[in-house]
Amino acid sequence: MWNVSRVVSSLIGESGTIYERRGWPLVAGVFLGITITLYFDLNTTLHISHVHERMSWPALNTFRMRMTSPSHAERQNDLPCPDLSRLAADDDDTVAKQLEKEVRVLVWVMTQPDNHQSKARVVRDTWGRRVNKLLFISSINDSSIPTIAVNVSEGRKHLTAKSQKAWRYVYENHFHDADWFMKADDNTYVIMENLRYFLSGENTSEPVHFGHLFKTIVKQGFYSGGSGYVLSKEALRRWGEKGKDVAKLCRQDGSGEDNAMGQCMESLGVRVDNSTDALGRTRFHCFKPEQHVVGKHPAWYYKYDANGATVFKGREKMSDYAIAFHYIEPWQMEVMEYFVYQLTPYGIVRGLKHLNQPRNHTHLKVLYW
């Protein structure tokens, strides 16, 4: 409570007169301020007391808990998550569901024990849910993902051996479970609906594979392993039926898994082909989305890329039906899920676009700038 007498004493001299330099206006202002403060302090106390009197004991306890609880932002964490499936129920996914039946895709994801509960788990819980058949290849079995163990030491210098054993497992156990077969990393993000649409315009009975094409090292080029590459059923059949001959035709260990697989495919007569859309825009991307949107890449990329990166840059070069991106951290996969599948501008209903290249296209050579 304010000590009024002390305040007044400070304004009045020892002789009992008001200091002339302060004057009556100052004194009046001080007393007015004290009066207003006391009024609101008393009113607040009476209001809380009135609330206490009218509240039942359960309600009063709730009131006290709110007054002493953590901040509103912290309390929000305790609220149940909204059921997003109810919102998605209004989306028309008829075409996507039909393609899911007609274009069956198996994806095997290269991972390692240190990444099981981080990267592999998030892949499984995000874009992996939309894969027809999803496999995780590691060096140990882990039922929580689950993973399939191949007898290969971990490390970049053994990625080729790991890939060869993974393809052997896929061929021997799942050849009839899919029409197309994709290899991806545990930091690759794949938009499966766009992949199926692209593959719906291709023939899986032909010896062909697709991805982000690099034009060096292998004569016909090879696909970036990070953005994922896709083998047709005929391509996998050729690889599988060669059996022991594959060891002679295809390098069995070492780093550079993607160019080793590219050389292997070339030796087996499996061709590379155009993976861009009808407007020449890229669908498989070996970096993060923002890096391709901005168009700034390391120097080596411009020497490797076969899609005209030195001439065309930015999002104008990226397809509306992009398929894959690389170097995506687990938290970024959740962000991708939001931007691809949840965020929608109100009032804009986008129609389907026909962006696949014409069948039997033979203009791959125009990509080499």
C-alpha positions in Angstrom: 0.0 0.0 0.0 1.2 3.5 -0.8 2.5 5.6 2.2 0.6 8.8 1.5 2.1 10.8 4.4 5.6 9.9 3.3 4.9 11.1 -0.2 3.4 14.4 1.1 6.3 14.9 3.5 8.7 14.7 0.6 6.9 17.5 -1.2 6.6 19.8 1.9 9.5 21.5 3.4 10.5 21.5 7.1 8.8 24.8 7.6 5.5 23.3 6.5 5.2 25.2 3.2 5.1 23.9 -0.3 8.4 24.3 -2.2 7.8 27.1 -4.5 9.7 25.6 -7.4 7.3 22.6 -7.4 4.1 24.4 -7.0 0.5 23.2 -6.5 0.1 21.6 -10.0 2.8 19.1 -9.1 1.1 18.2 -5.8 -2.3 17.8 -7.5 -0.9 15.5 -10.2 0.8 13.3 -7.6 -2.4 12.9 -5.6 -4.4 12.2 -8.7 -2.0 9.5 -9.7 -2.1 7.9 -6.2 -5.9 8.0 -6.3 -6.2 6.2 -9.6 -3.7 3.6 -8.6 -5.5 2.8 -5.3 -8.8 2.6 -7.2 -7.7 0.0 -9.7 -5.8 -2.0 -7.1 -8.9 -2.2 -4.9 -11.2 -2.9 -7.9 -9.0 -5.8 -9.0 -8.9 -7.3 -5.5 -12.7 -7.0 -5.2 -13.1 -8.6 -8.6 -11.0 -11.6 -7.8 -12.7 -12.0 -4.5 -16.1 -11.9 -6.3 -14.9 -14.5 -8.7 -13.8 -16.7 -5.8 -17.2 -16.4 -4.2 -19.2 -17.3 -7.3 -16.9 -20.2 -8.4 -17.5 -23.8 -7.2 -14.5 -25.5 -5.7 -13.6 -27.5 -8.9 -13.9 -24.4 -11.0 -11.8 -22.4 -8.5 -9.1 -25.0 -8.6 -9.1 -24.9 -12.4 -8.9 -21.1 -12.2 -5.9 -21.3 -9.8 -4.1 -23.8 -12.1 -4.5 -21.5 -15.0 -3.1 -18.6 -13.1 0.0 -20.7 -12.2 0.4 -22.9 -15.2 3.1 -22.6 -17.9 2.7 -20.2 -20.8 0.0 -20.6 -23.4 2.6 -21.8 -26.0 3.7 -24.6 -23.6 0.1 -25.6 -22.9 -0.5 -25.9 -26.6 1.8 -28.9 -26.7 -0.6 -30.8 -24.5 -3.5 -30.4 -26.9 -4.4 -33.4 -29.1 -3.2 -33.2 -32.7 -6.0 -32.4 -35.3 -7.1 -35.3 -37.5 -5.6 -34.2 -40.8 -7.2 -37.2 -42.6 -10.6 -35.5 -42.2 -9.3 -32.5 -44.1 -7.7 -34.6 -46.8 -11.0 -36.5 -47.3 -12.1 -33.6 -49.5 -9.2 -34.1 -51.9 -9.9 -36.0 -55.1 -7.1 -38.6 -55.3 -8.9 -40.9 -57.8 -6.2 -40.6 -60.5 -3.4 -41.1 -58.0 -5.0 -44.2 -56.5 -5.6 -45.6 -59.9 -1.9 -45.1 -60.9 -0.9 -46.8 -57.6 -2.6 -49.9 -58.8 -1.5 -49.7 -62.4 2.2 -48.6 -61.9 3.6 -50.7 -59.1 6.9 -49.4 -57.7 9.3 -51.1 -55.3 11.7 -48.8 -53.6 14.7 -50.0 -51.6 16.4 -47.5 -49.4 20.1 -47.7 -48.5 20.6 -47.0 -44.8 22.9 -47.8 -41.9 22.5 -48.6 -38.2 23.2 -45.1 -37.0 20.4 -43.8 -39.2 17.7 -46.4 -38.4 15.8 -44.3 -35.7 16.3 -41.0 -37.4 16.5 -40.9 -41.2 15.1 -44.4 -42.0 12.2 -44.0 -39.5 11.1 -40.7 -41.0 11.3 -42.0 -44.6 9.1 -44.9 -43.5 6.6 -42.5 -41.8 6.5 -39.9 -44.6 6.8 -40.6 -48.3 7.5 -44.3 -47.7 3.9 -44.7 -46.8 3.0 -44.2 -50.4 5.3 -46.9 -51.9 3.8 -50.1 -53.1 6.7 -52.1 -51.7 9.3 -50.4 -49.4 12.5 -52.1 -48.3 15.4 -50.8 -46.1 18.8 -52.3 -46.7 21.3 -52.1 -43.9 24.2 -54.1 -42.4 22.1 -55.4 -39.5 18.5 -56.5 -39.0 16.3 -54.1 -37.1 12.7 -55.2 -36.6 11.6 -51.7 -35.5 11.9 -50.3 -39.0 12.3 -53.1 -40.3 15.6 -53.4 -42.1 17.1 -56.2 -44.2 20.8 -57.0 -43.4 23.3 -57.7 -46.2 26.8 -58.9 -45.3 28.7 -55.8 -46.1 30.9 -53.5 -44.0 29.5 -49.9 -43.6 31.3 -47.0 -45.2 31.4 -45.1 -48.5 34.1 -47.4 -49.9 31.6 -50.3 -49.7 28.5 -48.7 -51.1 28.9 -50.5 -54.4 29.0 -53.9 -52.7 26.0 -52.9 -50.6 24.1 -51.9 -53.7 24.9 -55.0 -55.6 23.8 -57.2 -52.7 20.6 -55.2 -52.3 19.7 -55.6 -56.0 20.4 -59.3 -55.7 18.0 -59.5 -52.7 15.3 -57.6 -54.6 15.7 -59.7 -57.7 15.5 -63.0 -55.9 12.7 -62.1 -53.5 10.5 -59.4 -55.1 10.9 -59.5 -58.8 7.2 -60.2 -59.3 6.0 -57.7 -56.7 6.5 -54.6 -58.8 6.8 -53.2 -62.4 9.5 -50.7 -61.6 12.4 -50.8 -59.1 14.0 -47.7 -57.5 17.1 -47.2 -55.4 17.1 -44.3 -53.0 19.1 -43.0 -50.0 17.7 -42.4 -46.5 18.0 -38.7 -47.2 16.1 -38.8 -50.5 12.6 -37.5 -50.6 10.3 -38.9 -53.3 6.9 -37.7 -54.5 5.5 -41.1 -55.4 2.5 -39.8 -57.3 4.7 -37.9 -59.7 7.0 -40.8 -60.1 4.1 -43.1 -61.1 2.8 -40.5 -63.5 6.2 -40.3 -65.2 6.6 -44.1 -65.4 3.0 -44.5 -66.7 4.3 -43.1 -70.0 7.2 -45.6 -70.2 7.4 -49.3 -71.0 8.8 -51.5 -68.3 9.4 -54.3 -70.8 12.2 -52.2 -72.4 15.8 -52.3 -71.1 15.8 -48.8 -69.7 16.4 -46.9 -66.5 15.8 -43.3 -65.4 17.1 -40.6 -62.9 19.1 -37.4 -62.8 21.6 -37.9 -65.6 25.3 -37.1 -65.4 27.3 -37.1 -68.6 30.7 -38.1 -67.4 32.7 -41.3 -66.5 30.3 -43.6 -68.3 29.9 -43.4 -72.1 26.1 -43.2 -72.1 26.1 -41.3 -68.8 24.9 -42.5 -65.4 22.3 -41.4 -62.9 22.9 -39.7 -59.5 22.5 -42.2 -56.7 21.3 -39.5 -54.3 18.2 -38.4 -56.2 17.4 -42.1 -56.8 17.3 -44.1 -60.1 14.7 -46.4 -61.4 15.1 -49.7 -63.3 12.5 -51.2 -65.6 11.5 -54.8 -65.0 13.5 -55.8 -68.1 16.6 -54.0 -66.8 16.4 -55.9 -63.5 15.8 -59.1 -65.3 18.9 -58.7 -67.4 20.9 -57.9 -64.3 19.5 -60.9 -62.3 19.7 -63.5 -65.1 23.4 -62.8 -65.8 24.1 -64.3 -62.4 27.9 -64.9 -62.0 28.6 -63.0 -65.2 27.5 -59.8 -63.4 30.7 -60.1 -61.3 32.7 -59.8 -64.6 30.5 -57.1 -66.1 29.8 -55.0 -63.0 32.2 -53.7 -60.4 31.4 -55.4 -57.1 32.8 -53.0 -54.5 34.2 -49.5 -54.0 32.9 -46.0 -53.8 31.0 -44.2 -56.6 28.1 -46.6 -56.4 26.0 -44.6 -58.9 28.6 -44.5 -61.6 29.4 -48.2 -61.0 25.8 -49.1 -61.5 25.7 -46.9 -64.6 28.7 -48.8 -66.1 27.0 -52.0 -65.2 23.7 -51.1 -66.9 25.6 -50.0 -70.0 27.5 -53.4 -70.1 24.1 -55.1 -69.9 22.6 -53.1 -72.8 20.3 -51.1 -70.5 20.0 -47.6 -71.9 19.6 -44.2 -70.2 16.7 -42.1 -71.4 15.2 -38.6 -71.0 13.7 -38.0 -67.5 12.7 -34.4 -68.0 9.2 -33.3 -68.7 7.6 -32.2 -72.0 9.0 -28.7 -71.4 12.5 -29.9 -70.8 12.3 -29.3 -67.0 14.0 -31.5 -64.5 12.2 -34.1 -62.3 15.0 -35.9 -60.5 17.2 -33.5 -58.4 20.4 -34.4 -56.6 20.3 -31.4 -54.2 17.8 -29.8 -51.8 14.8 -28.0 -53.4 16.0 -24.5 -52.4 19.4 -25.1 -54.0 17.8 -26.0 -57.3 15.3 -23.1 -57.0 18.1 -20.6 -56.5 20.3 -22.2 -59.1 23.6 -22.2 -57.3 25.6 -25.4 -57.4 29.2 -26.5 -56.8 31.5 -26.3 -59.8 31.6 -30.0 -60.4 27.9 -30.2 -60.9 28.0 -28.1 -64.1 30.6 -30.5 -65.5 28.5 -33.5 -64.7 24.9 -32.4 -65.3 23.3 -33.4 -68.6 20.2 -31.3 -68.3 21.6 -27.9 -69.2 22.3 -26.5 -65.8 24.8 -24.0 -67.3 22.1 -22.5 -69.5 18.9 -22.9 -67.5 18.7 -22.2 -63.8 16.0 -21.7 -61.1 12.5 -22.9 -60.7 11.6 -22.3 -64.3 13.8 -25.3 -65.1 12.1 -27.5 -62.4 9.0 -29.5 -63.4 5.7 -29.0 -61.8 5.7 -32.7 -61.3 9.1 -33.0 -59.7 9.9 -36.5 -58.4 12.9 -36.5 -56.1 15.3 -34.3 -54.0 18.4 -35.3 -52.1 20.1 -34.3 -48.8 16.8 -33.9 -47.1 17.2 -34.0 -43.3 14.5 -35.8 -41.2 12.9 -32.5 -40.1 12.9 -31.3 -43.7 11.0 -34.3 -44.8 8.2 -33.2 -42.4 8.4 -29.8 -44.0 8.2 -31.3 -47.5 5.1 -33.3 -46.4 3.4 -30.0 -45.4 4.3 -28.1 -48.5 3.5 -30.9 -51.0 0.4 -32.5 -49.4 -1.2 -30.0 -47.0 -0.6 -26.4 -48.0 -3.2 -25.3 -50.5 -4.1 -21.8 -51.7 -7.8 -21.3 -51.2 -9.9 -20.9 -54.3 -7.3 -22.3 -56.7 -8.2 -25.7 -58.1 -5.4 -27.0 -60.2 -6.1 -29.2 -63.2 -4.1 -32.2 -64.3 -1.2 -31.3 -66.7 0.0 -33.5 -69.5 3.8 -33.2 -69.0 5.2 -36.6 -70.1 7.4 -36.8 -73.1 5.9 -38.5 -76.2 6.6 -42.2 -76.4 9.6 -43.4 -78.3 11.3 -40.0 -77.9 14.8 -40.0 -79.3 16.1 -36.5 -78.5 18.2 -37.4 -75.5 21.3 -36.0 -77.2 19.9 -32.5 -77.0 20.5 -32.6 -73.3 24.3 -32.6 -73.6 25.2 -28.9 -73.6 
